[in-house]
């Protein structure tokens, strides 16, 4: 089977551009991704951030679902410990009513913020993360599985009662999420763009611990793994590496604990890198999925094969929106996504 290609969008804020523009860019990119043939469009969740505007991915899911035709729309992800499982189930039942059969609900355990913000979102944040497996169980129950016999809220029904249900994913950057996904028989996506440390091990843990649920709606008979990766292409290899400078400086700042708006190429070129920082950036470049379209295609396919992943969700952050859109358009062309989408529709 050909590698399935999707998009992960953090609604990144760039210097000189505001958060409202970041949200507008997300909506515009999703409509184009639908035309270009990408399989899914996923929205991230971040709070109290100067880097990302996407604090409420469920709202973006609804907005995009209402303005697209065929692409699957979802979250990567909803940070479940911040919220009530019932409320999340109802939000995504509403999304299913907007776009039946096209909604993904990716779940994460990490805060997507600093510790203080996590407590502002949920005063019991210190306990909630440890309840993640039971929260996933309850969410699946309210999406259609039903709650355990002795559950105190078994009589509560999630509304609206629509005929379809979202496809639930577990997301993570460690073995923990892999174990949860395997236990519940759900698809799993490793956040390779956050860290590639232990990525192959996590995918193996997922496959080894997978419990098939062939007779249960919304569950899988076999494991299904994906990777979320940073990738960038342009019309030439040289141009791709030039544009990458923004991402490199942004990641350098993040690794130093500074979450700032995405710098421009000019800001990156003028930045006074220390010798240590230059070495850090060179290590980034050595592993980056950046280059001309055919080069990036080969890198993505090799990475997916090494992990046994059937899907890849591409995150691309550029200072200028046109460069990001061009990267996605070139990836769609080199992977033949539009032709594949038309063939799938005809079948």
N, C-alpha and C positions, 0 to 999 in steps of 0.2 A: 504494500500500500504506500502511496506517496505520502511524504511528510505533510501533516496538516499545519497550516500557518495561521496564527491569530495575532492580535495586538493587545498589549497591556498599556494603559494610559494612566499616568499619575497626575495629569493636569498641572504640569510643571510651570512654575512662575519664573519668568526670565527678567533680568535687569532691564529697566526701562519699560517694562510691560506689567500691567497689574493682574491680580488674580481673576478679575472678571473676564479679561481677555484670555486667560488660560482656560477658563471654562468654555468660552465661546470657541476657542480653537479645538477643544475636545469634541464638541458637538459637530463642528465642521468636518473634522478628521473621521469621525464615525460614519457620517453619511458617505464619504468617499470610500472608506473601507468596505462598506456595503456594496458599492458599485464595483470595486476592484476585485471582489471575490474572497476576501479574508473570511475565515471560518467563525471566529468569535471576536468580540470587542469587549475587553475587560477593563473595569475601573478600579483604581486603588483607593485606599482609605488612609488619610493622614490628618492629624490634628495639631493645632498650635504650631503650624509650620509656615516659615517664610519661603520654603522651597516648593510646596505643592498646595494647590487650591482644592483638591478633591477630598473634602472632609465628609461628604455624604454621598457615597457611590450609589446608594439605592435610588436617590433622586435623579442622578445622571442616567441610571439604567432606564428609568421610566421615560425620561425625556428622549433618549436615543431610541428606545423601543418604539416610540410613537412616530418617529420620523425616518425609520429604516424599513426595508422590505424583507430581506432574507437572512441577514447576518444574525448570529446568536449574540445576545447582550448579557453581560454579567459582571460580577464583582471578583476582584482579586486583591483583597477580599473584604468582606464584612468581618470586623474584629469582634467576634461573638461575645467574649467576656464583658464587653461594655454594655450589653443590651439584654433584653428579655427575649428568649427563644420564641415566645408567642408573637411578640411584636414583629420580629424578623420574618417569621412564617407568614404573617398577614401582609407585610410589605411586598413580599415576593409572590404571594397569591394575587395581589393587585397587579403586579408586573405581568404575571401570566395572563391576566384578563386583557391587558393592553396588547401583548404579543404572544399569543398562545403557542407553546412549543418552542419558543426561542430564548428562554431565560435561563441563565446560569447563576447559581448561588455559590460563590467561592467563600469558604470560611477560613479565618485565621485565628490564631490564639495570641499572637504578639500584640502589644498595645497600639502600635502605629503612632506613637507619641512618646513624650517623656512621662516619668512616673507620676508627677503632680497632675498632669492632664488626665491620665488614666483614672485617678481618684476623682477628678472633677466630673468625668463621664459616669463613673460608677463608684460610689463611696465604699463599696466592698471589693475594690479591685484586687486587694491582696488575696482574697479567697476565690474570686471568680475564675482566674486563670486555671486553677486546679480543678474547677468544675467543668472544664471544656468538654470532656467526653460525654458527661450526662447532659450538657446543654445541646450537644449535637444530637443525642438520642431524642431529646424532647422536641427539637426542631423537626427532625424527621417524622416524629410522631404527629406533629401538627400539620405537616405537609401531606399526610396520608397514611403513614404506617400505623398510627394509633399509639396511644401511650400505655405503659404497663398497667396491669390490673390495679395495683396498689398506689398508683400515682395520685397525689392530692388534687390534681387539676384534670383528671381524666375526662370529666364531663364537659370541659371547656372546648369549644370548637373554634378553630381558626377560620376567619372569613376574609374574603368572599369564597364560597364553595364553588370553585371553578373546576373544569374537567381535567385540565392539564396541571402538571407540577414542574417546578424548576429542576434543572439538573444540578445536583449538589456536589461540590468539590471540596476537598480539604487542601489547603495551601500551607507550605512551611519551608523552613530553611534548616531543618534538623531532622533527626530520627523521630522526634515526637509526633509531628504531624503525619509522617509516613505510617507510624503504628496505628494512629487513630483512623486514617483512611483505610488501611488494610482491614482493621477490625470490623468496620461498618460496611465494607465492600463498596467503597466509593472511589471515584477517580482522584488522583493525587497529582499536584503540581509543585515542583521544587523551585523555590525562588533563587535561581542561579545568579540573577543580577544583583542580589544582595551579597551573596557569598557563594563561591564555588567549593568551599571546604566541605568535604563529606557528602557531596552531591551524589556520587555514584553509590556510596554506601547507603544513603537514605533511600534511593530507588530500589536497592536490593532488599532492604528491610521491608519496604512496602510490598514487594512481590512475594517475599517469603512469608510475611504475616497476613497476606490477603485471605479473607474468608468469603467465598462466593455466596451470593444471594440470588440465584437465577430466577427464583419465583417471586421475588419481592419487587414491586414497581419502584423505579428510581435507584435500584442497586445494580451491581454488576455481577456477571458470571465469571469474568476474568479481570485481572488487574489492568488498569489503563493509566499510564503515566505521561506527564507532560513536564516541560521545562519553561520557566519564564526567564528570558535572557535579554541583555542589552545588545542590540545590533544596529549598525548604521552603514548605509551605502550611499553612493552618489554616482554621477555620470562617469567619474574617473576615480581611480584609487587615491590619487593625490588630493582631490577635493574632499573625499570621505575623511581622510586623515586630518585635513585642515579643519573641517567642521567638528571633528572629534575633540579638538582642543577644549571646547566649552565643557564637554562631559568630563574630560580628564581633570580639569581644574575643580569642577563641582564635586567630583568624587574625592579628590584630594582634601577639599575643605570638609566634606562629610566625615572622612576618616580621621580628621583632627577634631571632630565634634562640633563643627560649624555648619549649620543647615541654612544656607543662604540661597537667594535667587540664582538661577542658572546664568553664569557670566557669558558675555559675548565673546566671539573669537578674538576681537581686538583686546579685550580685557585679559584673556588667557595669554595672548602673545606678549602683552606688556607686563605680566605678573613676574615679580623677581623670585624665581624658584631658587631655593637653596640646593646644594648638592644632594642632600638627602631626599628632598622633594622630587628632584629630577629623576633620581633612581626609582622612586615610588611610581612616578608616571610611566617610566620605561617598563616597569613590571606590568602595569596596566595594559600598555600597548601590546606587549608580547602575547597577552591572552585575549585581547579585544576582538570581537567579531565585527571587524571593520574592513572595508575595502570596496573594490568594484563589485557589481551585482553577482557575477559568477563566483567570485572569491567568497563573498558572504554566504551564498547558497551552499557552497561546498563546506564551509565551516559549520553552518547550522546543521546540515545533514550529518556530518561527522560527529558533532557533539550529541545529537539526538541518538545516533546509532550506539555511541559509547554508553549512553545511559539507558538504552532500551526504551526511549520515549517515542510515543506515537504522534505527539503534538509539540509545537513550540509556540509560545506567546512572546512576541517581540516588543520590547520597550525601546523607544527611540526618543531621546531628549535632545533637542537642538535649540539654540537661541532664537533663530528665526523660524517661524512656522513653515515657510515654504521648503526649507531644507528637510524637515521631518516628513512632510507630505511627499516630497520627491523620493525620499528613501523608501517609504512604504509603496509608492507607485512602482518603483524599480523592482522591489522584492516581489510584488504581485506579478509583474511581467516575467521575471526570470523563473518564478515557480509555476507560471501558467495558471494562476488562480482563477482568473475570470473564465477561462475555457473549462476548468474543472467544475466550477460552480454551475455553468450552463449545462454541462454533461450530467451533473447530479440532479439538476432540476428536471431535465428531460427524462431521466430514469425514474 
